[in-house]
Amino acid sequence: MKTIRVVAAVIRDGEKIFATMRGYGDFRGLWEFPGGKIEPGETPQEALKIREELASEIAVGELIDTVEFDYPTFHLSMDCFWCQLIRGNLELLEAAEARWLTKETLKSVDWLPADLALVDKIEKALALLPS
């Protein structure tokens, strides 16, 4: 089975997490964290330049997890990092919709299957934040 290596930016602003809805492809209408494919010779952190998707600049922080997930036609290996917006307005250039979610609303959207385990980890991390 073909393996696709991608990165995901879990952009956090205090207790809020930024999520986007796919506007194209087989998974159109499902929610994910912005990111993209890791190109040959590129580090995961370099691949997280989300200018093409959101016309913004982010600071890449700590690795949250590497999600391994088997879709019917490929294996996904996704490095997921905490990130922070440092420049731009998170303009949607590819996604159909976006939302800032809280620990209470994190599961209110229909996530891509590979993102579900990550959502659980984020929910636990947000629960540990002081109120």
Secondary structure as GFF3:
##gff-version 3
##sequence-region A 1 131
A	DSSP	beta_strand	3	13	.	.	.	ID=ss1
A	DSSP	beta_strand	16	21	.	.	.	ID=ss2
A	DSSP	beta_strand	31	32	.	.	.	ID=ss3
A	DSSP	beta_strand	35	37	.	.	.	ID=ss4
A	DSSP	alpha_helix	44	47	.	.	.	ID=ss5
A	DSSP	alpha_helix	51	54	.	.	.	ID=ss6
A	DSSP	beta_strand	57	70	.	.	.	ID=ss7
A	DSSP	beta_strand	75	87	.	.	.	ID=ss8
A	DSSP	beta_strand	97	101	.	.	.	ID=ss9
A	DSSP	three_ten_helix	113	115	.	.	.	ID=ss10
A	DSSP	alpha_helix	116	127	.	.	.	ID=ss11
###
